[in-house]
Amino acid sequence: MAPREGSTSRHRESGTHDERRNGHRKKKSREHGSRRPESGAETTGSGTTKGLSLDALAQLNDYNAQNPAPSEEPRDPNKRRKKRRPKPPQEQEYIVVEEDAESTRRERRRRHEHGDEDREARRARRRREAHTDDERGESSRRKERRRHEAVTDHETDQEVPRKQRRRREAYTDDETDHYKYDPPGSQGDLSMKWTPILGRIVSGAIVEEGRAVPGMRGGAGSKHSSYDSYDSILNEKEGYYKPRPPTNKKKKKWIVAGVALVVLIIIIVVAVVVSKKNAGTDDKKSNLNDVPKDSIPPAARGTYLDPFTWADTTDFNLTYTNDTVGDLPVMGLFTEWDDSAAANDKVPALDKPWGDYTKKPARGVNLGGWLSLEPFITPSLFNYDSRLNIIDEWTLCSHLGPKTAAATLEKHYANFVTEQTIKDIVDAGLDHIRIPYSYWAVITYDDDPYVFRTSWRYLLRAIEWCRKHGLRVKLDLHGLPGSQNGWNHSGRLGEIRWLNGTDGALNRQRSLDVHDRLSKFFAQDRYKNVVAFYGLANEPRMVNLPADAVVSWTSDAYRLVRGNGFQNQIVFGDGFMGLANWQGKLQGLDGLVLDVHQYVIFNNDQIVYTHQKKVQYACDGWTEQTQQSMNRATGFGPTMFAEWSQADTDCAKYLTNVGWGNRWTGTYDSGNATLDALSPRCPTTDSSCSCDQANADPSRYSATYKKFLKMFAEAQMVSFEKGLGWWYWTWDTEDAPLWSYKKGLAAGILPAKAYDKEFNCDTDVPDFAGLPETY
């Protein structure tokens, strides 16, 4: 804030050096709250006539009354005047009464305009008028000072070197208002000394408002103040204050700017280095550089066929085409392929027949949670406020909206599974892979919020990577129109509207239409060696659907797929009916395989098994079921196990749906009293049940727990290999280690190679190799 009119807040704002020096020696003439007298004029000691305000006149009168001037003889103009010697520093208070003629004229004009005012009215007016002080400006005051002190020191009549004069001026700015400068007595010595002013000299208006309290910034609770606290250093040895070094604000600005520039340069350099490092490796669109944008027809630009809209173009053919097979696009596929690769030396290359799966069972893994979202596999996609009720892919896409959903999911598709994923699966000794996907890879209906056909492109590329590395593929339609089970991994949690309800017949036909397109596409010669199994429907929930309707639809779908030319094996789900109940059904359909998913943790009666019981059940119970199902006299016939896990709890976050809790600790609340588990279901069935061990990082597992997990996994492998083989659920997860084959390998709780199992149910089950008898 600028100084108020009629007051002096700087010691050296105007006047010659003599005038300032004399002004410092005038006694303080007005106490806090005193009235200002009428203004007048004064002739200064140097002969310069200046107008004084009422305050200055009152101060001068009081001073003269208390300190009468000594009589002097008239000065002889011919007599040479002696130079005054500067007095030594004295500890006394000073007050400045200098005021320029302009301030006096303004004071007279105000008195003429406003007449007599009481103190409160005058104080209020002066507060309003204080803002007009900016008219003078700091720059004009400095110009005036430099004009008077240009090159001569008035005490010594010597020329002051410009550099030294500027240094002196630096001390007269904002930092040293409470010091008086006195040049030393010796002629020619221009070093600075400072006399302390122990009482801060402030304007009258500030004194009236109670702000002249040294050391208190801003005064007595004032809203505005021109008073600043002392900022100096006490030199006890010399007995007076020394000012802090002058602040060169311009220099500081240049330093700050320089530092900022250096930081900016460093950031740019690092960005360039990182960019170069990632070029050709992490750049997922680098192969677009050779594709002219005008090669994409205007009608196709911005559509799912335009590669310039793809988040990842790695290993895609970017030559535009609108060709389709089965009404599904081939955009992104190369016209040539090579089926000569083998997953490992234990299995044949793709272009060689696999042979009998009962003699050479499949050993595979799922790419779960990738093209069909599942909250427990990628919980980061579902971490929202529970009040938003984002619990599946339907609600997620609805919440995000078309544009954001498309960007979010394609980013997930591009990063969750890469070619390195396929390489790692091969290195683990696996030879088959199951890829779940959903109907919106083909088509969307009505108000579907799903992202249309983006997953189709990634599905096709993944198959090409599997071909390159010798993996055989099992296709799995995980989500059907209307939802075939009402679970979140079908796309929409809740009502089953496939073969059921008012839209049941419509969704029945829609799901057949989807298979009509898919089977025509995958019946191409391109896929005869790499797509070994074609799945019709994942986990139709036959306990809540008419069993006959599901069997009928399965028969129709099989004939449709076969009729479109797909020659490899076709798979249908057991529907949780119990393997014995499939005996005699869907017979005479060549190459039809029953798919069974085995878990002990989604059943209130099995999750309580101890570790010992779980291993024994895998060896005995599931082996018995496998053999029963494989025999057409007691079961369906050809049976595979396309989902299983070594998880012994249902503790993983969101495993049982978002916000439903778990059976292990007795927090599973689905709203269905017949299925809920509101008391702990771990083996001890008490308050000691905890998810800490299961959800911990595998590096923290105890040796005993690791031994159990490996035995449990290998016991299942042995059992399921008595059928057509197995596919572990799933390859990787964000958080849930007991559901991740990748994390299990790293922790040593799975065999390093899937074909190198050490466990034998016949020899290892009886004594469990030292495994504790109880949980």
Buried (B, 14 or more C-beta within 10 A) or exposed (E): EBBBBBBBBBBBBBBBBBBBBBBBBBBBBBEEEBEBBEBBEBEBEEEEEBBBBBBBBBBBEBBEEEEEEEEEEEEEEEEEEEEEEBEEBEEBEBBBBBBBEEBBEBBBEBBEEEEEBEEEEBBEEBBEBBEEBEEBEEEEBBEBBEEBBEEBBBBBEBEBEEEEBEBBBBBBBEBBBBBBBBBBEEEEEBEBBBBBBEBBBBBBBBBBBEBBBEEBEBBEEBEEBBBBEEEBEEEEEEEBBBBEEBEEEEEEEEEEEEEEEEEEEEEEEEEEEEEEEEEEEEBBBBBBEEBEEEEBEEEBBEEBBBBEBBBBBBBBBBEBBEEEBBEBBBBBBEEEBEBEBBBBEBBBEBEEEBEEBEEBBBBBBBBBBBBBBBBBBBBEBBEBEEEEBBBBBBBBBBBBEEEEBBBBBBEBBBEBBBBEBBEBBBBBBBBBBBBBBBBBBBBBEEEBBBBBBBBBBBBBBBBBBBBBBBBBBBBBBBBBBBBBBBBBBBBBBBEBBBBBEEBBEBBBEBBBBBBBBBBBBBBBEBBBBBBBBBBBBBBBBBEEBEBEBBBBBBBBBBEBBBEBEBEBBBBBBBBBBEBEBBBEBBEEBEBBBBBBBBBBBBBBEBBBBBBBBBBBBBBBBBBBBBBBBBEEEEBBBBBBBBBBBBBBBBBBBBBBBBEBBBBBBBBBBEEEEEBBBEBBBBBBEEEEBBBEEBBEEBEEBEEEBBBBBBBBBBBBBBBBBBBBBBBBBBBBBBBBBBBBBBBBBEBEBBBEBBBEBEBEBEEBBEEBEEBEEEB
